[in-house]
Amino acid sequence: MEQASIKTYVCGHRNPDVDSVMSAYALADLRRRTGMSNVEAICAGRLPPRAKWVFEHFHLKGVRPKRDVYVRVRDLVDSSVPMIDAGLSLVDALRKLEESGESSLPVKDAAGKFVGMLSPAKLLSLFIEKADLSIPVGKAPLHQCSQVLSENDRVHDIRTAAVHNAHNHFPVVDDKGVLVGTVLKRAFAEPPPARMILVDHNETEQGIPGLEEIPVVEVVDHHRISFAATKDPIKYTADVVGSTCTLVARMFRGAGERPTKEVAGVLIAGIVSDTLLFQSPTTTDDDRAMCAWLEKLCGESAAAIMEGLMSVASPLTSMSADEAVAADAKLYSESGRKFILAQIEESHLAVFHRHAAELAAALERTIKANGLDFAALMVTDPVRGNSVLLFKGDEAVRRALPYRRAESDVLLMPGVLSRKKQLLPEVLAALA
Ligand SMILES: [Mn+2]
């Protein structure tokens, strides 16, 4: 039987990437469709800008960033236990207490602040004196010594003290002292109110903090397996594919479920980002096959989604030309010459061409400021596996390089990706 009160989180690894976030989102959707209630995809920490772009592009609410999944006092609050307003007459309050079947109830003032526990033992003197029971509860003697818990307290830290406390009820307040409810002592003995589905990782150290406190019920992953022994059987889906989203897509198919066009897009985003649009050596035929199926459902091509992903956080659109040149610039002194070779990665070299003039000016400034013979910026498109080189300074060196010239300062480097292994040896040869 599904326990509706137990929350199931679906979460990828820390420092999440697009595959991690997208597979969590899509798997939560699949689990919801196949009957799991109270399931939520979360993100271990900050949502990466590219993941944010995917959710905005498909008009989805996305996943909630969460710092940790430690079980906190607020997770144990029993909302069925009533709270008493201090303005209520004592006789009505006692009636409420009796109806609740509890031995005491928390009382709050007009501002919602906790003022004490209504407990019959504390009221005995009033009964003996046959006092007027129409007075407000707030004027009656209330029990003060019970342990007041803060909703943010980690259960792990207070469990022992709570279990050994004589009382069965603990009022819970927020950081302003406002009463939020009651935790019953027996809640500390119950299993944690949440459980986990891990995607795109299986090692606890890579997971969201607090993971060790709650049970893992499922793993979907494409990494080496380093998972701890479990107490109970769990679902475990692993395969050697390029992306966890490929596995989630396969699970949709296996369950006879068709992702919506938006969820298909989410899955495509995960696949293309992890496989670098099928260029990565980790790519398998399954990644391509699943992606082809998803493209039909989504109505957008994998290449177009990749383009969108790569346009986010593009160095040339998010930095000034000087910053882009400086971001990853290496200074060399060879054969009596001083020069800089800088490199940035761009999704599409068209972005470079729009900024070429500013970048050329930035290179000129760099040459002047550092007394260089020349400076070059290599702009690499890792997806298509090409680069261009913007060159400023010593023309004899530029002419000696084996690259075809596109425009005055721009050389084409088809198939070149590495500054260290490919560009630098050519520059050194040109100097010699
Ligand atoms: Mn992955």
Residues whose N, C-alpha, C, O or C-beta is under 5 A from the ligand:
A	BS01	MN	D19 D200 G242 S243 T244 D274
